[in-house]
Amino acid sequence: MIRKIIQRVNEWLEDRLRSIVRPLSPDARVIVIVTMLIVFSGLSIYMTVSSIYNLGKDKGQELQIEQIETLKLQQQQRDSINNQNRFYNGTGEFE
C-alpha cells in the first residue's frame, strides 16, 4: 500500500515537472539543468565541509562517559513450594 502511494506521488511529481519544463526551449532546459546541478552540488559540498570542520569544535556539550553502576534489585521468591516451606516449622506443622 505504501509502495502504491509512493508511486502515485512520484508520477504526480513527474507530470508536474514535465508540464513546467515543456514550454522551455531545449537550450533553456540545458541551462536550467546545469544551473540546478551547480547550485545543488555547491550546497552539498558546503554542508559536507562545514560538518567536517565543526566536528571537532566545542560548540556542543562534550561527551561525558560514566561507569555503569550495578542495580540493587530485591529478590522475591514466587515459587509456591518455597512459600509453603517458609511456614513449615519442621515438626510436621505449619506456622
Secondary structure as GFF3:
##gff-version 3
##sequence-region A 1 95
A	DSSP	alpha_helix	2	21	.	.	.	ID=ss1
A	DSSP	alpha_helix	26	53	.	.	.	ID=ss2
A	DSSP	alpha_helix	80	86	.	.	.	ID=ss3
###
